[in-house]
Amino acid sequence: MVKCSGRKGENTLPKQEYETCLYGAEMGPKDAPRICLRGKLDALHAKAVLCATDIAEQGDMRLSVQVEQIATMALALLEAEYKGELAALPLLDGKTEEQIHSASHFPEKAYGIPHFFPSVRTGRKIAQINVLRTEIRDCERQAVSVYKDGFPAFIRALNRLSSYAYCLMCEQKAKQEEEI
């Protein structure tokens, strides 16, 4: 590892194009597993903002705010990864981790609908949220490969975030069922 160049008083090597700052002045390759995780979290944030914007333009402000919470959580997790510590994360819809976990595992009890897979019939909003759910799962897989057993709270937070996305899908599906 080399140090980032340009810091006052440091004798450093110039940064190569294939390198980026890992922490502070420490350099590493752009394909380092932790940098890949940060990139996935960055992409999740971008897609969540785009999804929330699209849903707002469809006139569903409540759902847009809920999806924007995914973007907020992605940024909080990005910061946590960089710092190596997980501060208190914001509640998602005011729900505890256990409430989210339970609702995602038992949608019949929580939403009155069985587990389901999105389709063309379930519509754009559910499809968009499902894309976010898969992006979160991709982040989670990368986090597992980076941390193994070293940062379980971080991995659990990603798991609950994907559960939250599924809960949002279930809420939308339940609304659709009511309208039939």
Salt bridges, closest charged atoms under 4 A:
ASP54 OD2 - ARG124 NE 2.87
ASP60 OD2 - LYS125 NZ 3.02
GLU79 OE2 - LYS83 NZ 2.70
GLU81 OE2 - ARG34 NE 2.64
GLU81 OE1 - ARG38 NE 2.49
GLU97 OE1 - ARG156 NE 2.99
GLU135 OE2 - LYS47 NZ 2.83
ASP138 OD2 - LYS40 NZ 2.87
ASP138 OD1 - ARG141 NH2 3.41
GLU140 OE1 - ARG137 NH1 2.64
GLU171 OE1 - ARG62 NH1 3.58
GLU171 OE2 - LYS95 NZ 3.42
GLU177 OE2 - LYS173 NZ 2.97
